[in-house]
Amino acid sequence: MESKRQQKFARLIQKDLGEIFQRETKELFEGIFITVTEVKVTP
């Protein structure tokens, strides 16, 4: 089970990765929506 801190960190990573993928692949995949659906963090 993930701690509250791990869950918070995972949400931040998920958000940041989604933004990075959207920005970096904008020209390659025009009109495509990319989302990160899950991030698992281990100690």
PDB file of N, CA, C, O and CB in Angstrom:
ATOM      1  N   MET A   1       0.841  -1.180   0.000  1.00  0.00           N
ATOM      2  CA  MET A   1       0.000   0.000   0.000  1.00  0.00           C
ATOM      3  C   MET A   1       0.887   1.245   0.000  1.00  0.00           C
ATOM      4  O   MET A   1       1.853   1.337   0.758  1.00  0.00           O
ATOM      5  CB  MET A   1      -0.957  -0.003   1.220  1.00  0.00           C
ATOM      6  N   GLU A   2       0.544   2.182  -0.851  1.00  0.00           N
ATOM      7  CA  GLU A   2       1.316   3.422  -0.947  1.00  0.00           C
ATOM      8  C   GLU A   2       0.944   4.381   0.182  1.00  0.00           C
ATOM      9  O   GLU A   2      -0.221   4.487   0.567  1.00  0.00           O
ATOM     10  CB  GLU A   2       1.085   4.095  -2.312  1.00  0.00           C
ATOM     11  N   SER A   3       1.942   5.068   0.698  1.00  0.00           N
ATOM     12  CA  SER A   3       1.691   6.080   1.718  1.00  0.00           C
ATOM     13  C   SER A   3       1.096   7.321   1.056  1.00  0.00           C
ATOM     14  O   SER A   3       1.110   7.449  -0.168  1.00  0.00           O
ATOM     15  CB  SER A   3       3.000   6.434   2.486  1.00  0.00           C
ATOM     16  N   LYS A   4       0.582   8.217   1.863  1.00  0.00           N
ATOM     17  CA  LYS A   4       0.027   9.482   1.342  1.00  0.00           C
ATOM     18  C   LYS A   4       1.085  10.243   0.554  1.00  0.00           C
ATOM     19  O   LYS A   4       0.796  10.829  -0.489  1.00  0.00           O
ATOM     20  CB  LYS A   4      -0.510  10.364   2.498  1.00  0.00           C
ATOM     21  N   ARG A   5       2.300  10.227   1.061  1.00  0.00           N
ATOM     22  CA  ARG A   5       3.399  10.930   0.388  1.00  0.00           C
ATOM     23  C   ARG A   5       3.681  10.310  -0.988  1.00  0.00           C
ATOM     24  O   ARG A   5       3.881  11.032  -1.965  1.00  0.00           O
ATOM     25  CB  ARG A   5       4.677  10.892   1.262  1.00  0.00           C
ATOM     26  N   GLN A   6       3.695   8.983  -1.061  1.00  0.00           N
ATOM     27  CA  GLN A   6       3.915   8.305  -2.339  1.00  0.00           C
ATOM     28  C   GLN A   6       2.778   8.604  -3.319  1.00  0.00           C
ATOM     29  O   GLN A   6       3.022   8.816  -4.507  1.00  0.00           O
ATOM     30  CB  GLN A   6       4.045   6.784  -2.125  1.00  0.00           C
ATOM     31  N   GLN A   7       1.547   8.621  -2.829  1.00  0.00           N
ATOM     32  CA  GLN A   7       0.398   8.926  -3.684  1.00  0.00           C
ATOM     33  C   GLN A   7       0.488  10.344  -4.235  1.00  0.00           C
ATOM     34  O   GLN A   7       0.226  10.578  -5.414  1.00  0.00           O
ATOM     35  CB  GLN A   7      -0.914   8.746  -2.906  1.00  0.00           C
ATOM     36  N   LYS A   8       0.858  11.280  -3.383  1.00  0.00           N
ATOM     37  CA  LYS A   8       0.996  12.672  -3.810  1.00  0.00           C
ATOM     38  C   LYS A   8       2.102  12.804  -4.859  1.00  0.00           C
ATOM     39  O   LYS A   8       1.929  13.484  -5.871  1.00  0.00           O
ATOM     40  CB  LYS A   8       1.295  13.582  -2.601  1.00  0.00           C
ATOM     41  N   PHE A   9       3.223  12.157  -4.613  1.00  0.00           N
ATOM     42  CA  PHE A   9       4.343  12.189  -5.548  1.00  0.00           C
ATOM     43  C   PHE A   9       3.943  11.559  -6.885  1.00  0.00           C
ATOM     44  O   PHE A   9       4.287  12.081  -7.946  1.00  0.00           O
ATOM     45  CB  PHE A   9       5.564  11.456  -4.952  1.00  0.00           C
ATOM     46  N   ALA A  10       3.224  10.447  -6.834  1.00  0.00           N
ATOM     47  CA  ALA A  10       2.777   9.766  -8.056  1.00  0.00           C
ATOM     48  C   ALA A  10       1.854  10.666  -8.873  1.00  0.00           C
ATOM     49  O   ALA A  10       1.952  10.699 -10.100  1.00  0.00           O
ATOM     50  CB  ALA A  10       2.056   8.449  -7.707  1.00  0.00           C
ATOM     51  N   ARG A  11       0.962  11.396  -8.208  1.00  0.00           N
ATOM     52  CA  ARG A  11       0.063  12.323  -8.924  1.00  0.00           C
ATOM     53  C   ARG A  11       0.853  13.428  -9.613  1.00  0.00           C
ATOM     54  O   ARG A  11       0.547  13.801 -10.745  1.00  0.00           O
ATOM     55  CB  ARG A  11      -0.963  12.942  -7.954  1.00  0.00           C
ATOM     56  N   LEU A  12       1.868  13.951  -8.932  1.00  0.00           N
ATOM     57  CA  LEU A  12       2.707  14.993  -9.537  1.00  0.00           C
ATOM     58  C   LEU A  12       3.467  14.463 -10.750  1.00  0.00           C
ATOM     59  O   LEU A  12       3.538  15.128 -11.783  1.00  0.00           O
ATOM     60  CB  LEU A  12       3.696  15.546  -8.504  1.00  0.00           C
ATOM     61  N   ILE A  13       4.032  13.268 -10.622  1.00  0.00           N
ATOM     62  CA  ILE A  13       4.758  12.649 -11.735  1.00  0.00           C
ATOM     63  C   ILE A  13       3.804  12.395 -12.897  1.00  0.00           C
ATOM     64  O   ILE A  13       4.146  12.654 -14.051  1.00  0.00           O
ATOM     65  CB  ILE A  13       5.433  11.325 -11.287  1.00  0.00           C
ATOM     66  N   GLN A  14       2.616  11.890 -12.597  1.00  0.00           N
ATOM     67  CA  GLN A  14       1.614  11.612 -13.630  1.00  0.00           C
ATOM     68  C   GLN A  14       1.259  12.880 -14.396  1.00  0.00           C
ATOM     69  O   GLN A  14       1.210  12.872 -15.626  1.00  0.00           O
ATOM     70  CB  GLN A  14       0.349  11.002 -13.004  1.00  0.00           C
ATOM     71  N   LYS A  15       1.013  13.959 -13.679  1.00  0.00           N
ATOM     72  CA  LYS A  15       0.668  15.237 -14.303  1.00  0.00           C
ATOM     73  C   LYS A  15       1.824  15.749 -15.167  1.00  0.00           C
ATOM     74  O   LYS A  15       1.624  16.148 -16.314  1.00  0.00           O
ATOM     75  CB  LYS A  15       0.304  16.282 -13.226  1.00  0.00           C
ATOM     76  N   ASP A  16       3.019  15.734 -14.609  1.00  0.00           N
ATOM     77  CA  ASP A  16       4.188  16.235 -15.339  1.00  0.00           C
ATOM     78  C   ASP A  16       4.487  15.403 -16.583  1.00  0.00           C
ATOM     79  O   ASP A  16       4.779  15.958 -17.642  1.00  0.00           O
ATOM     80  CB  ASP A  16       5.408  16.250 -14.427  1.00  0.00           C
ATOM     81  N   LEU A  17       4.418  14.075 -16.462  1.00  0.00           N
ATOM     82  CA  LEU A  17       4.677  13.220 -17.625  1.00  0.00           C
ATOM     83  C   LEU A  17       3.650  13.461 -18.726  1.00  0.00           C
ATOM     84  O   LEU A  17       3.995  13.500 -19.907  1.00  0.00           O
ATOM     85  CB  LEU A  17       4.667  11.742 -17.214  1.00  0.00           C
ATOM     86  N   GLY A  18       2.394  13.623 -18.337  1.00  0.00           N
ATOM     87  CA  GLY A  18       1.355  13.914 -19.323  1.00  0.00           C
ATOM     88  C   GLY A  18       1.646  15.196 -20.080  1.00  0.00           C
ATOM     89  O   GLY A  18       1.511  15.247 -21.303  1.00  0.00           O
ATOM     90  N   GLU A  19       2.045  16.229 -19.353  1.00  0.00           N
ATOM     91  CA  GLU A  19       2.370  17.513 -19.988  1.00  0.00           C
ATOM     92  C   GLU A  19       3.585  17.391 -20.901  1.00  0.00           C
ATOM     93  O   GLU A  19       3.601  17.952 -21.997  1.00  0.00           O
ATOM     94  CB  GLU A  19       2.626  18.585 -18.923  1.00  0.00           C
ATOM     95  N   ILE A  20       4.593  16.665 -20.456  1.00  0.00           N
ATOM     96  CA  ILE A  20       5.806  16.481 -21.269  1.00  0.00           C
ATOM     97  C   ILE A  20       5.475  15.724 -22.550  1.00  0.00           C
ATOM     98  O   ILE A  20       5.888  16.133 -23.635  1.00  0.00           O
ATOM     99  CB  ILE A  20       6.896  15.724 -20.467  1.00  0.00           C
ATOM    100  N   PHE A  21       4.736  14.627 -22.435  1.00  0.00           N
ATOM    101  CA  PHE A  21       4.385  13.850 -23.626  1.00  0.00           C
ATOM    102  C   PHE A  21       3.560  14.678 -24.602  1.00  0.00           C
ATOM    103  O   PHE A  21       3.778  14.604 -25.811  1.00  0.00           O
ATOM    104  CB  PHE A  21       3.615  12.588 -23.232  1.00  0.00           C
ATOM    105  N   GLN A  22       2.620  15.462 -24.096  1.00  0.00           N
ATOM    106  CA  GLN A  22       1.801  16.309 -24.971  1.00  0.00           C
ATOM    107  C   GLN A  22       2.678  17.314 -25.703  1.00  0.00           C
ATOM    108  O   GLN A  22       2.541  17.502 -26.912  1.00  0.00           O
ATOM    109  CB  GLN A  22       0.712  17.043 -24.161  1.00  0.00           C
ATOM    110  N   ARG A  23       3.560  17.948 -24.982  1.00  0.00           N
ATOM    111  CA  ARG A  23       4.405  18.991 -25.564  1.00  0.00           C
ATOM    112  C   ARG A  23       5.413  18.418 -26.562  1.00  0.00           C
ATOM    113  O   ARG A  23       5.587  18.963 -27.652  1.00  0.00           O
ATOM    114  CB  ARG A  23       5.141  19.744 -24.460  1.00  0.00           C
ATOM    115  N   GLU A  24       6.070  17.333 -26.195  1.00  0.00           N
ATOM    116  CA  GLU A  24       7.147  16.783 -27.013  1.00  0.00           C
ATOM    117  C   GLU A  24       6.660  16.011 -28.237  1.00  0.00           C
ATOM    118  O   GLU A  24       7.413  15.846 -29.196  1.00  0.00           O
ATOM    119  CB  GLU A  24       7.997  15.887 -26.174  1.00  0.00           C
ATOM    120  N   THR A  25       5.429  15.541 -28.220  1.00  0.00           N
ATOM    121  CA  THR A  25       4.929  14.760 -29.355  1.00  0.00           C
ATOM    122  C   THR A  25       3.910  15.530 -30.183  1.00  0.00           C
ATOM    123  O   THR A  25       3.286  14.967 -31.082  1.00  0.00           O
ATOM    124  CB  THR A  25       4.309  13.468 -28.862  1.00  0.00           C
ATOM    125  N   LYS A  26       3.742  16.797 -29.890  1.00  0.00           N
ATOM    126  CA  LYS A  26       2.748  17.622 -30.573  1.00  0.00           C
ATOM    127  C   LYS A  26       2.908  17.586 -32.093  1.00  0.00           C
ATOM    128  O   LYS A  26       1.924  17.436 -32.817  1.00  0.00           O
ATOM    129  CB  LYS A  26       2.843  19.054 -30.084  1.00  0.00           C
ATOM    130  N   GLU A  27       4.131  17.722 -32.571  1.00  0.00           N
ATOM    131  CA  GLU A  27       4.381  17.750 -34.010  1.00  0.00           C
ATOM    132  C   GLU A  27       4.301  16.350 -34.626  1.00  0.00           C
ATOM    133  O   GLU A  27       3.880  16.202 -35.773  1.00  0.00           O
ATOM    134  CB  GLU A  27       5.750  18.367 -34.291  1.00  0.00           C
ATOM    135  N   LEU A  28       4.699  15.337 -33.878  1.00  0.00           N
ATOM    136  CA  LEU A  28       4.682  13.968 -34.404  1.00  0.00           C
ATOM    137  C   LEU A  28       3.267  13.414 -34.543  1.00  0.00           C
ATOM    138  O   LEU A  28       2.940  12.757 -35.531  1.00  0.00           O
ATOM    139  CB  LEU A  28       5.496  13.057 -33.505  1.00  0.00           C
ATOM    140  N   PHE A  29       2.443  13.685 -33.552  1.00  0.00           N
ATOM    141  CA  PHE A  29       1.099  13.112 -33.506  1.00  0.00           C
ATOM    142  C   PHE A  29       0.056  14.219 -33.434  1.00  0.00           C
ATOM    143  O   PHE A  29      -0.664  14.332 -32.443  1.00  0.00           O
ATOM    144  CB  PHE A  29       0.954  12.161 -32.303  1.00  0.00           C
ATOM    145  N   GLU A  30      -0.026  15.017 -34.454  1.00  0.00           N
ATOM    146  CA  GLU A  30      -0.955  16.146 -34.468  1.00  0.00           C
ATOM    147  C   GLU A  30      -2.396  15.649 -34.337  1.00  0.00           C
ATOM    148  O   GLU A  30      -2.823  14.752 -35.063  1.00  0.00           O
ATOM    149  CB  GLU A  30      -0.786  16.974 -35.764  1.00  0.00           C
ATOM    150  N   GLY A  31      -3.125  16.236 -33.414  1.00  0.00           N
ATOM    151  CA  GLY A  31      -4.523  15.889 -33.203  1.00  0.00           C
ATOM    152  C   GLY A  31      -4.741  14.681 -32.305  1.00  0.00           C
ATOM    153  O   GLY A  31      -5.881  14.268 -32.097  1.00  0.00           O
ATOM    154  N   ILE A  32      -3.674  14.111 -31.771  1.00  0.00           N
ATOM    155  CA  ILE A  32      -3.771  12.941 -30.901  1.00  0.00           C
ATOM    156  C   ILE A  32      -3.660  13.394 -29.447  1.00  0.00           C
ATOM    157  O   ILE A  32      -2.819  14.226 -29.108  1.00  0.00           O
ATOM    158  CB  ILE A  32      -2.666  11.892 -31.244  1.00  0.00           C
ATOM    159  N   PHE A  33      -4.517  12.837 -28.597  1.00  0.00           N
ATOM    160  CA  PHE A  33      -4.484  13.154 -27.171  1.00  0.00           C
ATOM    161  C   PHE A  33      -3.748  12.038 -26.437  1.00  0.00           C
ATOM    162  O   PHE A  33      -4.098  10.865 -26.571  1.00  0.00           O
ATOM    163  CB  PHE A  33      -5.926  13.340 -26.601  1.00  0.00           C
ATOM    164  N   ILE A  34      -2.746  12.398 -25.674  1.00  0.00           N
ATOM    165  CA  ILE A  34      -1.956  11.432 -24.910  1.00  0.00           C
ATOM    166  C   ILE A  34      -2.219  11.657 -23.429  1.00  0.00           C
ATOM    167  O   ILE A  34      -2.217  12.791 -22.952  1.00  0.00           O
ATOM    168  CB  ILE A  34      -0.432  11.561 -25.231  1.00  0.00           C
ATOM    169  N   THR A  35      -2.446  10.561 -22.705  1.00  0.00           N
ATOM    170  CA  THR A  35      -2.676  10.664 -21.272  1.00  0.00           C
ATOM    171  C   THR A  35      -1.893   9.578 -20.532  1.00  0.00           C
ATOM    172  O   THR A  35      -1.696   8.477 -21.046  1.00  0.00           O
ATOM    173  CB  THR A  35      -4.183  10.557 -20.956  1.00  0.00           C
ATOM    174  N   VAL A  36      -1.459   9.904 -19.339  1.00  0.00           N
ATOM    175  CA  VAL A  36      -0.805   8.935 -18.458  1.00  0.00           C
ATOM    176  C   VAL A  36      -1.869   8.523 -17.454  1.00  0.00           C
ATOM    177  O   VAL A  36      -2.332   9.346 -16.664  1.00  0.00           O
ATOM    178  CB  VAL A  36       0.497   9.535 -17.743  1.00  0.00           C
ATOM    179  N   THR A  37      -2.260   7.251 -17.479  1.00  0.00           N
ATOM    180  CA  THR A  37      -3.390   6.819 -16.665  1.00  0.00           C
ATOM    181  C   THR A  37      -3.015   6.322 -15.277  1.00  0.00           C
ATOM    182  O   THR A  37      -3.847   6.321 -14.370  1.00  0.00           O
ATOM    183  CB  THR A  37      -4.121   5.751 -17.375  1.00  0.00           C
ATOM    184  N   GLU A  38      -1.761   5.898 -15.108  1.00  0.00           N
ATOM    185  CA  GLU A  38      -1.380   5.373 -13.800  1.00  0.00           C
ATOM    186  C   GLU A  38       0.121   5.509 -13.592  1.00  0.00           C
ATOM    187  O   GLU A  38       0.914   5.321 -14.515  1.00  0.00           O
ATOM    188  CB  GLU A  38      -1.808   3.903 -13.659  1.00  0.00           C
ATOM    189  N   VAL A  39       0.490   5.837 -12.371  1.00  0.00           N
ATOM    190  CA  VAL A  39       1.895   5.877 -11.968  1.00  0.00           C
ATOM    191  C   VAL A  39       1.994   5.119 -10.655  1.00  0.00           C
ATOM    192  O   VAL A  39       1.254   5.396  -9.711  1.00  0.00           O
ATOM    193  CB  VAL A  39       2.431   7.361 -11.827  1.00  0.00           C
ATOM    194  N   LYS A  40       2.909   4.164 -10.599  1.00  0.00           N
ATOM    195  CA  LYS A  40       3.141   3.416  -9.361  1.00  0.00           C
ATOM    196  C   LYS A  40       4.506   3.803  -8.816  1.00  0.00           C
ATOM    197  O   LYS A  40       5.493   3.836  -9.550  1.00  0.00           O
ATOM    198  CB  LYS A  40       3.052   1.872  -9.598  1.00  0.00           C
ATOM    199  N   VAL A  41       4.551   4.094  -7.529  1.00  0.00           N
ATOM    200  CA  VAL A  41       5.783   4.511  -6.869  1.00  0.00           C
ATOM    201  C   VAL A  41       6.120   3.478  -5.798  1.00  0.00           C
ATOM    202  O   VAL A  41       5.264   3.067  -5.016  1.00  0.00           O
ATOM    203  CB  VAL A  41       5.643   5.944  -6.249  1.00  0.00           C
ATOM    204  N   THR A  42       7.380   3.072  -5.783  1.00  0.00           N
ATOM    205  CA  THR A  42       7.834   2.153  -4.740  1.00  0.00           C
ATOM    206  C   THR A  42       8.912   2.837  -3.908  1.00  0.00           C
ATOM    207  O   THR A  42       9.637   3.695  -4.412  1.00  0.00           O
ATOM    208  CB  THR A  42       8.370   0.825  -5.355  1.00  0.00           C
ATOM    209  N   PRO A  43       9.020   2.464  -2.648  1.00  0.00           N
ATOM    210  CA  PRO A  43      10.023   3.099  -1.790  1.00  0.00           C
ATOM    211  C   PRO A  43      11.443   2.761  -2.187  1.00  0.00           C
ATOM    212  O   PRO A  43      12.389   3.227  -1.551  1.00  0.00           O
ATOM    213  CB  PRO A  43       9.803   2.700  -0.364  1.00  0.00           C
TER     214      PRO A  43
END
